[in-house]
Amino acid sequence: MDRTEIVAERTYQEPGVVEMPPLFPRTVIDRDAALVEQLRRGDAGAAEALVGAYGDRVYRLAIRITGNASDAEEVVQDALWTASRKIETFRGAAAFGSWVYRITANTAYEKLRRRRSRRNEVSWEDLGPAFDDKGQHAEVAVDWSGRLKDPAIETELKSVLSAAIDELPADHRAAFVLHDVEGLSNPEIAQTLHLKLGTVKSRVHRARLFLRRHLANYMDGTFGVAQVRTLRMG
């Protein structure tokens, strides 16, 4: 099962605002201890080691916040440069990775402010659950999770999911990517982004509701078309 299928299935299955285990479990051993020491000593290869360890992960967060490859690349360069040059400010109170993500998120947000982006983002209200006229929860109840493994729609599914994530407000994208893609826990994200724990849980939950809605609409439309084609061929 690839990353898209896992994220999509978690989006479908989540029943409410609860702490979920990370997609990719983190080991207890601090794998960054040696890297931190390299950076503190100013070793010749320390900067390259930092890029090798965090370049891809930092880029995933940067591209989701900025929505622009060129801006994301600049954010990666600036964030990793800052982490390397200001390593003495890292006190070890949080995981090194969380510290790097915090620098990245702040750099990306600053990039957005300077650019004064007019992204096609959904409103805060659109991220909330839908209710019917009687005040009852009106989320889609059709179980389409079994269709996620259909190879015929795998490529398009990735595109749909990626586009839906890009429509999220930057703050919701950051929380969602850190939790469901990078595997940080809610407390870690709260510490990384300087948010209250409840705020993190709410943003991840609302992001999943929005993505679930998009995936449900896509799956219904995709298989509706397939059924029509089948009838025509018959």
Summary of the structure (lengths in Angstrom):
residues: 234
radius of gyration: 19.8
end to end distance: 33.6
largest distance: 71.9
contacts: 658
relative contact order: 0.15
helix: 68%
strand: 1%
